[in-house]
Amino acid sequence: MLFSTRLVALAALAGFSCADQAPSSPIKQGQKYGPRVGPSAPRAAVSSHSIEQRQVQHHLNDKTAPFAVNGSALPEVDFDIGESYAGLLPVDDSKELWFWYVPTENPDASEEILIWLNGGPGCSSLDGFFKENGPVTWMSGTYRPVKNTYAWSNLTNVVWIEQPVGTGYTQGTPNATNEVDVAAQFLPFWKNFMDLFDLHGRKIYVTGESYAGMYCPYIADAMIAENNTEYFNVEGLMIYDPSIGPDAITEQVPTLAFTEFHQNVFPFNESTVSTLKNISATCGYDDFMEQGLKFPPDGPFPSSPGLYANGSFNPDCDIFDYAFSAIFEINPCFDIYQVGQLCPLLWDVLGFPYSGFYFPPGVTEPYFNRTDVKKAINAPEHANWMICTDIDVFPNGDDSPPSGDNGGPLGRVAEHTNNVIVAHGLLDMVLISNGSLLTLNNLTWNGAQGFTTPPENDFYVPYHYDASLESVSGAGIFGKWMTDRGLTYVEIELAGHMVPQFQPAAGYRNLEFLLGRISNMSEVSSFSTQPDFKQPSFESHVELR
């Protein structure tokens, strides 16, 4: 999750506060379909191969018992989420990070573990656990939590970690000045975690979204540099809608093309359209887009456009804020995280200050700030949990270069693992898909720059059983993808900033590719956890575009 100044201002009107910073900005912080069961398949219960409930406590012993969570005793949750462990582990004598670990029953995952990190900076990874890819989800605007058909713990062992210090339930005083500091504080915590659960030598997959586009590559790169496979055996990296480049590239340059592509939700008048086109042309955004999206690229890109000679941003080139202000006048419930959202505003059980301006009567605080919830998950009862902290996790800002810069950690991780995925929802305006593609096309890894071809392979999401109407997702062709030299880019239709939330089946398929359970993202095959569900012929798919 990444917030921006424009969202913080809106949150302030509603009595919320959320600090955030992006790489080069002063205060930058960060439909589901009806049931689908396939063209000819009857609705059925989940297949016997599917992972539904964990009866055996595989990790429970004297060491782990203080961290055990009673999966049938989570407040408001009327089902057993199975075996899990949560609590604080030290970074050093003055700092602790908080985690929630869900082991899997999947036999294919016996030698691996996956890390999930949310962004911000300063936003809790419990947002991922409770709204995206955990065993239980409680979506904005809905009445109560439900079982998540697409929980990533069906596929592998997953740990959601709150970090850096200052986020969520973490303990200590934030003092990180950059991403190198964040990684240096993460690694000792991780060693303690691996020791606690005897996970030495496991393959490690590092995943996250938004500002975790900074966290994940820097942390994975630091792990690799340790040259210690007992604790830091990094095998892959996947980041959704990530902050990997300068704001001018990830936000400003692609704004005009984004509003034109999604013209149905940006119904601007002629005057507004003319202004947008004029800014994009005079600030050099059009030329940058044209040159930057050549495949293969002609060579290294020039400096980011829209800047003064001294490198500072020219406010007359702020096409992004102009478009945002204009659409908010038309649609006061516009959601920059998923641009198809219309009124009414949706309340949010975690207190997300953009889509949840209010709590309904009877709800007074975020779910994870409730005392009964804290007790249930071994969280410090004195902590004032917020989905995004109101303190700066980087007290003086994050002075790290973007992770996608040449010579930076994203390229090094790709070269080490040959297994990096950058995925982007096409309905996301917080960070725009073409901005990620431009950043990657300027990146040199494994001896060459950028991609040789545009994303033109169909991204296939299997038809599948839906366990219930409470947790459903679509199937078919959901976008385009390509891979070059161990780095994959995939764009996902009908998904906003939080892909596993808006299109959970698509996120599930991305994860299968990261883990090596499928050969590529065009493969027409069933989910590995539903192998008996027959897929239609490729020609019968309805393309969603």
N, C-alpha and C positions, 0 to 999 in steps of 0.2 A: 504494500500500500504506500502510495506516494501522495503527499499533500502539497498544495501550493498556496501562495499568499491569497489568491482569490477565494480559496475554499476556507482558509483560516478566518477571513473576514466574515464570510457567511456563518461560520460556526460561532463566531463571537456574538453575532446578533441573536443567536439562540442560547447563549449562556455557556457554550462549550469553549474549551481551549485545547489546542493541539500544536506543539512546537514541531517544526520540521525544517530541514535544510537540504537542498540539492547541491550537486557538485559545484555549480557556478552561479548560484543565486543567493541573495542575502537571507531569505527566510523560506525557501522552497521546501515544503514537506511532502511529500507525495502528491432467454425467454424460454425461459424454459418452455419446451413443447409439451403438448399433451402426451399421454402414454404412447409409446411406439414399441411394437413387438416384432416388426418385420413384415414384409408383404404378405406372407402366407402362413405365418406361424401363429398359433393360438396363444393367448395370454396364459402364462403358466407360472407356477412357483419357481423360485430360484433353483437351478439344477443342483443335484447332489454334490457336484464337484465344487460348487461355490463355497466361499468361506463366510459363514454367517455368525457363528458365536464360538468363543474360545472357552472351553470347559476346563482345560488343563492349565495349571499355572506353571509354565515352563521355567520361568526365571525366579520363582519365589524361593528364597533361602534366608538364612539368618542376616546376611548383608543387605538384601534388598527389601526385607519385610517392612522396615520403617517407611519405605516409599510406596508400598502397595496401595492401590486405589480399589475400593469396593465398586466394581462396575455396575452393580445393581442399586447403588445408593446415591447416584448423582441427582441433586434436586431438579425437579421438573422432568427428568428423563425417565420414561416409564418402561424401559427395557434395559437389559444388561449389555453393556458395551464390551464385556469380556476383560481379559487380563490387561492391566496397565499399571504404570508406576509414574509417580510425579514427586517433585520436590526440588530443593535447592542443593547445589553442589558448588564447592569453592573454586574460585579463580586463584585467590591468594588469601592472605589473612584478613583482608578488608572487603573483599568483593565475592558475590555469589551470583550465579545464573540459575534460572528456574527452567525445568524441563517437564515434558509429559511424554512418556515412552510407551508405545503400543506394539508389543511383539506380534508377529503374524503366525498363523497356522499353515501358511503356504510352504510346502516342502522345497520349492525352488529357491527360497530365500534364506536357506540355512547358513549361508556364508556371507551375508550382506546386511547393511543397514543404511537407511536414508535419513538425512537431516533436512528439515524444513525450516526456513526462516522467512518471516514477513519483513517489511521494509520500514518506511517512515522518513527519516530515521526516528526510531523510538516507538514504533508500533508493534504490538504484541503478536507473537506467533500463535496465540490462542485464537486470533481471527482466522487463521488458516485451519486450525483444529475444529472450530465450531461453525465455520461458514463455507469451508472449501473441501478439504480432503481428509478430515478426521472421521472416526466411526459414528459420530453424531453431528447433525447439522441443525441450526436454527436460523433460517434465512430471514432477511429483513421483511417486515410486514406480515410474517406468519404467526400462527397462534401458539405453537409449541414446538419443541425439538423432535426430530424424527431420526430413524436409522438411515445412515448414508449407504446406499447401494454401491457407490463408487469410492468408498474409503480406500485410501492408498495402502492401509494396513492389510487389505485383502491380498495385496501383491507382495509386500515386503515389510520388514521391520522398520518402523518410522518413529522418529523422535522430533517433536516440536520444541524449539528452544527459544526462550525469551532472551534477547541480547540486542545491543550492548547494555552495559550497566546503566541503570536509569529507566529501563523499559519494564513495564508490567510488574511482576513480583520480584525482579532482581533486587539485590541488596548491595549497597555501597554507594560511593560518591563517583559520578561520572568524571573521567579525566582523559578520555581518548581525544587525541587531536587529529587523527586520520585513520584510514582503514588498516594501516600496518599495526596501529595500537589495538584496534578492534580484534584483529586476528591473533595478536600476541596475548590478548586476554581470553580469547576463545580456546586456544589450544590446551592450556593447563586444565580448564574445565573439561574439555573433551577427554583428556587422559583419565581424569577422575571418573567420568562416565563409563569409559571403556573398562576400567578396572572394576567398577561396581558391578557391572553385568557380565563380566568375563567375555567380552566381545573381541578380544585381541585377534588381529589378523583379518578381520572382516573387510570385504570390499565396501568402500564408503562412497555414497552418492550424495552430492551436495545440491540442494534445490531451494528455490525461493522465488519471490516476485518483487517487482517494483524497485525500491531502494536496495533490496537484496541483490540487485544487479551490481551493486558495489560490494556488499558484504560477501556474497558467495564466491566470486572469483578471487578476491583477496584472501579469504579463509582457505579455500582449496589450494591456492598457490602457496600459502604459508605451510600447509600440511605437506605438500609435495616436497618443498624445500627441506623439510626435516629428514627426508630419506629414511623413514622409519615405518615400514609397512605393518608393524605390530599394532601401532596406534593410528597411523595416518595413510592408509592404503586407498588413496583416492582413485576411483575408477570411472567417474563421470560427473557431469555438472549439467543442470537444467535450470534456466531462469525464465520466468514469465514477465512479459511487458516490462523489461528491465531498464533501469537507469544505467546505461553503459556509455553514454556519450555526452557532449556538451548540450546544454538546453537549446541553443540555437539550432542544433541538428535534430534533436529528439522531439522538439515542440514547434519551433517557429517555422523552419523551412517547409515541413510538410502540411502546414495548416490549411492552405488554400485547397490543395488537392484533396485533403480529408473532407472539408466541407462540401466540395463539389461531388465527391464520391457518395457522400451520405446526404445528398440534397433534400431527400424527403424528410429528414429530421432537422435540417438547417434551411427552412423556407425563407431565406433572406429576400428583402426587396432589392430593386435594381441599384439603389444608392449604396447599400451595404456591400453588395457583390462587387460593385465598381471600386469601392475603397479597398476591399480585400485584394482584388487583382492589382491595384496600383501599388499597395505596400509590397506584395510578393514580387512584383517586377522590379521596382526601384531599389529594393533592399537586396537584390541578388538571389532571392530564394528560388525563382523559376529556373535560372541558369544552373544553380547548384543541384537542383533536383534532376534536371536533364542530364547533366554530366555524371552525377553520382549514381544514377540508376542504369548505367551501361554495364553490360555483362559480356565478357569480363571488363573491368574498369580500364580506362586509358592509362592510369597511373595515380600516384598519390594526390589526394584532394587538396585544394587550396584551403586557406584559413576559413573558419566559420564566417558566413556572411552576417550582415546586420550589426556589425560592430564598428565602433570608432577606431581611429588609427592606434589609440593606446590600448586597444583590446577590450574596453568596456562596452556594454550593450547600449545601442542607440534606441531610446524609448520610442522614437518615431517608427521603428521597425517591429514593434510589439504586435504583430498580427494575431498572435495567439490570444492575448487578453482582449483585443478588439472583437474577435469572433466570439469569445466566451461571453463577454458583456452583451453582445447583440442577441445571442440565442437565449440568454437568461431573461431578457425582456419579453421574448416571445413565449418561452416555456419556463415559468418560474420553478418548475420541478425538474428541470434539466439535470441529468446526472452525468457528470464528466467522466465517471468511471464506466458507464454503459449508456451510450448516447441515445438509445432507443427508449429510455424511461420517460413516462409521462406522469402527470398528476394522478392520484394524490401522492404526497410524500409518504414514505414508508418508515414506520418506527423500527428501531434497531435494538435488539436485546443487549448488544455489547456497547451501545452508546456511540456508534460511529457518527461523528458530528456532521457528515455531509448528507447521507441518505436518512439519517435519523435525527431530525431536529427536535424531536420530542419523545417522551415516554407516554404511553397511554395511561389512563387512571389505574392506580394500583401498583404501577411500576415506578420505583423511585431511584434506582441505581443500576449500573451495568451488572449483568449476571455474575461476572467473575469478581465483583466487589462485594457480593453477598457473603456474610459470615458463614452461613451453612455450606456454601459452595467452597469457600477457602478450606474449611475443615475437611470436606470430602476429598480434596485433591492435594492435601499436605502443603498448602500455601500459607505464607506468613499472614496471620490475622490482622496485624497492624498495618499491612500494606494498603495504600489507596490505589487500587488497580484501575487503570484507564486503558482503553483500547490503544490510544496514542498518548504518550506521556506529556505532561505540561512543563517538563523541564528539558533542557538541552542535553542530549546524550553526547554531543560534541560541544562542550562549553564555549569554545572559540571557533566553532565551525569545523567542517571536514575539509582539510586542505589536500586530500588525495586527488591525483589525476583520475579522470574517468577510467573505469576498468577496461573499456574497449579501445583505449588509446594504443597506438602502435608501441610495442615493447612492454605492454602492460600485462596484468595477470590473466585476462581472458584469453589472449593468444597463447600464453604459456601453458595454461591448463588444457587448451585444445591440443597443443603439440604433445603434451605428456600423456593424455588419456585417449586422444582421437575419439572422444565421446562427449561432445558438448552440444547442447540443444538450446537455442534461443527461440522461444515461442511467443507469439503476440496475437492478442485478440483484436479483431478489426473494428470493434465498436468502442475501443478505448481512446479517449482524447487526453487523458492525463499524460501519457507518453504514446506517441503515434507510431503505428507499425512501420511506416516508411522511414521514420527516424532511426529505428533499430536497424533496418536494412541498409540505410546509408552508412551508419556507423560500421557495420560489419563489412560493407563493400570497400571501405577505406582501410580495413585491418589486414595486416600481413601475418599469416601463420603457415607453418609447414612449407615455407619456401615460395609462397605466391600471395598476391593481394586479392582479396575479395572472392566473389563467386564467379564461376565460368558461365553460368546460365541463370536466368531469373527463376524464382520459385514457380515451377510449372507442373510439378507432379501432384496428382490428386491425393489429398490427405483423407484416408478412409477410416471412418469410425464404425465398428461392427454393429450390426443389428444384434439385439440381446434381450434377455429376460429383464423385466423390471420387477423387482421384488414387491413393490406396492406403488400406489398412486402418490405416496408421500415423497418418493425419491425417484424421479424419472429423468431421462435425458435423451437427446436425439441420436440419430444414426445416419449413415450415408457419407457423401462427400462433404467435408467440412472445411475446405480451404486448400491451400497449396503449400508445397515444401520443396526443399532441395538440400543436398549434402555435398560439401566439398572438403576433402582432406581432413575429415574427422569433425567438422563443425556443421551442424544442421540448423537451418532456419525454417520455421513453420508459421504460417499465418492462419488464424482460426476464425471462421465465420460465426456470426451470432454470439460472439464472446466479447465481454468487456475487459476491464483491467485485471480482474481476478478470474482467470480462465477456469480453474477447477470449481469455482462457484457458479459461473454462468453457463458453462458447458462441461459438466463433470465427466461425461463419457469421453469427451475429447481429451481432457486431462489424463484420464485413466489410460488411454491409448498412447499418449505421449510417454507416460511412465513405462509402459510395456516396452517401448522402443529403447528408452534409456537403459533399462535393465537387461536388454538383449533377449527379450521374450519373443520379439518379432524381428523379421529381417529388415523391414523398412516401413515407412508410414503409408505406403500405397498397398501394402499386403492385404488381400481380401481373405481374412480369416477371423474366426471367433475370438472373443476375449479369452485369454489363457485360463481364466477362472470360470468360463462357461463354454468348454470345448464342444459340447453337444449341440450348440445352437447353430443351425445351418444358415449360411450366408446366401443371399440372392446372387444371381449372375451380375457381373460388373455393369453390363449394359443397362440393367433395369434401374440403376440408381437415379434419383432425381437430384440434379446438382443444385445446391443452395446458393444461387447468385442471380 
